[in-house]
């Protein structure tokens, strides 16, 4: 999976699930969960109203 969900921030609103063209993110037990069939389109990252979904590649960079 190319995105990471920060569960402590996720509200489970379901916007990401509705917009994902690959059906790679689903809301389960009130939180979004990302799956391996993610195509890294970024639709969920852009749509999340609380910024709980992040691109994993962006998380690997460190600020210097």
C-alpha positions as CSV (number, residue, x, y, z in Angstrom):
1,X,0.0,0.0,0.0
2,X,1.3,3.4,-1.0
3,X,-0.6,5.4,1.6
4,X,-0.7,5.4,5.3
5,X,-3.7,6.2,7.5
6,X,-3.1,7.9,10.8
7,X,-5.8,6.2,12.8
8,X,-5.7,8.6,15.7
9,X,-6.7,11.4,13.3
10,X,-9.1,9.5,11.1
11,X,-12.8,10.3,11.7
12,X,-14.1,7.5,9.5
13,X,-16.1,9.9,7.4
14,X,-15.8,7.6,4.3
15,X,-14.9,10.3,1.7
16,X,-11.7,8.5,0.9
17,X,-13.5,5.2,0.4
18,X,-16.0,6.8,-2.0
19,X,-13.4,8.5,-4.1
20,X,-10.8,5.7,-4.4
21,X,-10.9,4.4,-8.0
22,X,-9.1,1.2,-7.1
23,X,-11.3,0.3,-4.0
24,X,-8.0,0.2,-2.1
25,X,-9.2,2.1,1.0
26,X,-12.2,1.1,3.2
27,X,-13.7,2.3,6.4
28,X,-13.8,-0.6,8.9
29,X,-14.7,-0.3,12.6
30,X,-14.9,3.5,12.2
31,X,-11.4,4.0,10.7
32,X,-10.0,4.0,7.1
33,X,-7.8,1.1,6.2
34,X,-5.5,1.1,3.1
35,X,-4.9,-2.1,1.1
36,X,-2.2,-3.4,-1.2
37,X,-4.1,-2.6,-4.4
38,X,-3.5,1.1,-4.0
39,X,-2.5,2.8,-7.3
40,X,-1.0,5.9,-5.6
41,X,-3.4,8.2,-7.4
42,X,-3.6,10.5,-4.3
43,X,-7.4,11.0,-4.5
44,X,-7.8,9.9,-0.8
45,X,-4.9,12.1,0.4
46,X,-6.4,15.2,-1.3
47,X,-9.9,14.5,-0.2
48,X,-9.3,13.7,3.5
49,X,-10.8,16.7,5.5
50,X,-8.6,16.0,8.5
51,X,-5.3,15.1,6.7
52,X,-5.3,11.6,8.2
53,X,-4.0,9.9,5.0
54,X,-0.5,10.4,3.9
55,X,1.6,9.3,0.9
56,X,4.1,6.8,2.3
57,X,6.9,8.2,0.0
58,X,6.4,11.6,1.5
59,X,6.7,10.1,5.0
60,X,10.1,8.7,4.2
61,X,11.7,12.1,3.7
62,X,13.2,13.8,6.7
63,X,13.5,17.6,7.2
64,X,17.0,18.8,7.5
